[in-house]
Amino acid sequence: MEHTPPAEPAVDPAEALSAQAKVGKAVLRKHGLRLALVLACVALPLWGFGELAEDVAAGHPFFFDVPVLEWLHSISGPGLNRLFLALSAVGFSGGVVPADVVLVVALALRRHPRSATFAAVSIAGSALINVLVKHVFARARPALWLSLAPETTYSFPSGHAMGSATLACVLACLAWRTRWRWPVVIVGALFTVGVGLSRAYLGVHYPSDVLAGWAAAVAWVLGVRFIAFHRGLMTGTTQV
């Protein structure tokens, strides 16, 4: 005679929901602050980038783009020209790109493979995202005046803004649990703002391009930090 296994006891839906609610409360109690931080640092910048990208895709002009560019051009002069040309150069091949390479190599040589991988993935991924998004949206550069440093590639989002913000965010993450946290954050923020401002001052990017570059960089780097390389969500540790 074939043996029939005993039937499993029926699960009470109310008890299952109650148990799930208890688990959810425990997770929120233990990790609620971290989850809120992830939301603020990743979801909000990603939402901001999405809003900008949606309007660019639809061809809707931003009310602040042209007025800001015209005002920056109205205050231009030899001193500001030199300053912003220098910031623009340092914001890419003259500073940020070499610093990216040195950072990853230095972390690897000092036997910090986790940090080196985090930095490499963040930097390389940011550059790839920027190139892909530029070609997807194919936004033309501003043409309000002849720029001192003309560009021929697409405009949205700003590669200089995104690259400088990516490096600043990576350094801030690496320094977050050290006494250098706030100096790195402040200097990185000022540098990022200066590079982004230089691109608008030179007339090669709309301000919305710069904002999109910043938002994409923050969302990407912190997303990598919290999701791909963050062990602390379930273990309590927070090292990169």
C-alpha positions as CSV (number, residue, x, y, z in Angstrom):
1,M,0.0,0.0,0.0
2,E,1.3,3.4,-0.9
3,H,2.2,5.5,2.0
4,T,0.5,9.0,2.1
5,P,2.5,11.6,3.9
6,P,0.7,13.5,6.6
7,A,-0.9,16.8,5.6
8,E,1.0,19.9,6.7
9,P,-0.9,21.9,9.3
10,A,-2.7,24.9,7.8
11,V,-1.0,28.3,8.3
12,D,-3.1,31.0,9.9
13,P,-2.8,34.1,7.6
14,A,-3.3,36.4,10.6
15,E,-0.4,34.7,12.5
16,A,1.8,34.8,9.4
17,L,1.2,38.6,8.9
18,S,1.8,39.2,12.6
19,A,5.1,37.4,12.5
20,Q,6.1,39.3,9.4
21,A,5.2,42.6,11.0
22,K,7.4,41.7,14.0
23,V,10.3,40.9,11.7
24,G,9.8,44.2,9.9
25,K,9.6,46.2,13.1
26,A,12.8,44.6,14.3
27,V,14.7,45.4,11.1
28,L,13.4,49.0,11.2
29,R,14.4,49.3,14.8
30,K,17.9,48.1,14.2
31,H,18.5,49.5,10.7
32,G,16.0,52.2,10.3
33,L,18.5,55.0,10.3
34,R,20.7,53.3,7.8
35,L,17.7,52.6,5.5
36,A,16.7,56.3,5.8
37,L,20.2,57.3,4.9
38,V,20.2,55.1,1.8
39,L,16.9,56.7,0.8
40,A,18.2,60.2,1.2
41,C,21.6,59.6,-0.4
42,V,20.6,57.4,-3.2
43,A,16.9,57.6,-4.0
44,L,16.6,61.4,-3.9
45,P,19.6,62.2,-6.2
46,L,18.3,59.4,-8.5
47,W,14.9,61.0,-8.5
48,G,16.4,64.4,-9.3
49,F,18.4,63.0,-12.2
50,G,15.2,61.3,-13.5
51,E,13.3,64.5,-13.4
52,L,16.0,66.4,-15.3
53,A,16.4,63.6,-17.8
54,E,12.6,63.4,-18.4
55,D,12.4,67.1,-19.4
56,V,15.5,66.8,-21.5
57,A,14.1,63.8,-23.4
58,A,10.8,65.7,-23.9
59,G,12.7,68.8,-25.2
60,H,11.3,71.0,-22.4
61,P,13.6,74.0,-21.7
62,F,14.6,74.7,-18.1
63,F,13.6,78.2,-17.0
64,F,17.0,78.8,-15.3
65,D,19.4,77.5,-17.9
66,V,19.7,80.5,-20.2
67,P,19.4,83.2,-17.6
68,V,22.1,81.7,-15.5
69,L,24.4,81.3,-18.5
70,E,23.8,84.9,-19.6
71,W,24.5,86.2,-16.1
72,L,27.7,84.3,-15.8
73,H,28.8,85.6,-19.2
74,S,27.9,89.1,-18.1
75,I,30.4,89.0,-15.3
76,S,33.2,87.4,-17.3
77,G,36.7,89.0,-17.3
78,P,40.4,88.0,-17.7
79,G,40.7,87.0,-14.0
80,L,37.6,84.8,-14.0
81,N,38.5,83.4,-17.4
82,R,41.9,82.2,-16.1
83,L,40.3,80.8,-12.9
84,F,37.5,78.8,-14.6
85,L,39.7,77.6,-17.4
86,A,42.1,76.2,-14.8
87,L,39.2,74.6,-12.8
88,S,37.8,73.1,-16.0
89,A,41.2,71.6,-16.8
90,V,41.7,70.2,-13.3
91,G,38.2,68.9,-13.4
92,F,39.0,66.3,-16.0
93,S,42.3,65.3,-17.7
94,G,44.4,67.8,-15.8
95,G,43.5,66.5,-12.4
96,V,40.5,64.3,-11.8
97,V,41.5,61.5,-14.2
98,P,45.1,61.1,-13.0
99,A,43.8,61.3,-9.4
100,D,41.3,58.5,-10.1
101,V,44.1,56.2,-11.4
102,V,46.5,57.1,-8.5
103,L,43.8,56.5,-5.9
104,V,42.9,53.0,-7.2
105,V,46.5,52.0,-7.7
106,A,47.5,53.3,-4.2
107,L,44.6,51.4,-2.5
108,A,45.6,48.2,-4.3
109,L,49.3,48.6,-3.5
110,R,48.5,49.3,0.2
111,R,46.5,46.0,0.2
112,H,43.0,47.5,0.6
113,P,41.3,45.3,-2.0
114,R,37.8,46.1,-0.9
115,S,38.4,49.9,-1.0
116,A,40.3,49.6,-4.3
117,T,37.4,47.7,-5.8
118,F,34.9,50.1,-4.5
119,A,36.8,53.1,-6.0
120,A,37.4,51.3,-9.3
121,V,33.8,50.3,-9.8
122,S,32.5,53.7,-8.8
123,I,34.9,55.6,-11.1
124,A,34.7,53.3,-14.1
125,G,30.9,52.9,-13.8
126,S,30.4,56.6,-13.5
127,A,32.4,57.3,-16.7
128,L,30.5,54.5,-18.6
129,I,27.2,55.8,-17.4
130,N,28.1,59.4,-18.5
131,V,29.1,58.3,-22.0
132,L,26.0,56.1,-22.4
133,V,23.6,58.8,-21.2
134,K,25.2,61.4,-23.4
135,H,24.5,59.3,-26.5
136,V,21.0,58.4,-25.4
137,F,19.9,62.0,-25.0
138,A,22.2,63.6,-27.6
139,R,21.6,67.0,-26.2
140,A,23.4,69.8,-28.1
141,R,25.8,72.1,-26.3
142,P,24.8,75.7,-25.5
143,A,25.6,78.1,-28.4
144,L,25.0,81.5,-26.8
145,W,28.5,82.7,-27.4
146,L,31.9,81.5,-28.7
147,S,33.4,79.6,-25.7
148,L,37.0,79.9,-24.6
149,A,37.1,76.1,-24.4
150,P,34.7,74.8,-27.1
151,E,33.4,71.2,-26.9
152,T,32.0,69.0,-29.7
153,T,30.5,66.1,-27.7
154,Y,27.0,65.9,-26.4
155,S,26.0,68.0,-23.4
156,F,23.8,66.0,-21.0
157,P,25.0,65.3,-18.4
158,S,28.2,67.2,-17.7
159,G,31.2,64.8,-17.7
160,H,33.3,67.2,-15.7
161,A,30.6,67.7,-13.1
162,M,30.0,64.0,-12.9
163,G,33.6,63.0,-12.8
164,S,34.6,65.5,-10.1
165,A,31.6,64.6,-8.0
166,T,32.3,60.9,-8.3
167,L,35.9,61.4,-7.1
168,A,34.7,63.6,-4.2
169,C,32.1,61.1,-3.1
170,V,34.5,58.2,-3.3
171,L,37.0,60.0,-1.2
172,A,34.3,61.0,1.3
173,C,33.2,57.4,1.6
174,L,36.8,56.2,2.2
175,A,37.4,58.9,4.8
176,W,34.0,58.7,6.5
177,R,35.2,56.7,9.5
178,T,38.3,58.7,10.0
179,R,39.0,62.2,11.5
180,W,39.4,63.5,8.0
181,R,35.7,63.0,7.2
182,W,34.6,66.6,7.3
183,P,37.7,68.2,5.7
184,V,37.4,65.8,2.8
185,V,33.7,66.4,2.4
186,I,34.0,70.2,2.5
187,V,37.0,70.4,0.2
188,G,35.4,67.8,-2.2
189,A,32.1,69.8,-2.2
190,L,33.9,73.1,-2.9
191,F,36.0,71.5,-5.7
192,T,32.9,69.9,-7.3
193,V,31.0,73.1,-7.2
194,G,33.9,75.0,-8.7
195,V,34.3,72.5,-11.6
196,G,30.6,72.5,-12.3
197,L,30.4,76.3,-12.2
198,S,33.4,76.5,-14.6
199,R,31.5,74.5,-17.2
200,A,28.6,76.8,-17.1
201,Y,30.8,79.9,-17.0
202,L,32.6,78.7,-20.2
203,G,29.3,78.2,-21.9
204,V,29.8,74.6,-22.7
205,H,27.1,73.2,-20.5
206,Y,23.7,74.2,-19.3
207,P,23.3,74.4,-15.5
208,S,20.8,71.5,-15.8
209,D,23.7,69.4,-17.3
210,V,25.8,70.1,-14.3
211,L,23.0,69.4,-11.8
212,A,22.3,66.1,-13.6
213,G,26.0,65.1,-13.5
214,W,26.1,65.8,-9.7
215,A,22.9,63.9,-9.1
216,A,24.0,60.9,-11.2
217,A,27.4,60.7,-9.5
218,V,26.0,60.9,-6.0
219,A,23.3,58.3,-6.7
220,W,25.8,55.9,-8.4
221,V,28.7,56.1,-5.9
222,L,26.5,55.9,-2.8
223,G,24.5,53.2,-4.4
224,V,27.7,51.2,-4.9
225,R,28.8,52.0,-1.4
226,F,25.5,51.0,0.3
227,I,24.4,48.1,-1.9
228,A,27.3,46.3,-3.4
229,F,30.1,46.9,-0.8
230,H,28.2,47.6,2.4
231,R,28.4,44.7,4.8
232,G,27.1,46.6,7.7
233,L,23.4,46.5,6.9
234,M,23.1,43.0,8.4
235,T,26.3,42.6,10.4
236,G,26.7,46.0,12.0
237,T,30.1,46.7,10.4
238,T,30.5,49.7,8.1
239,Q,33.9,49.4,6.5
240,V,34.1,49.8,2.7
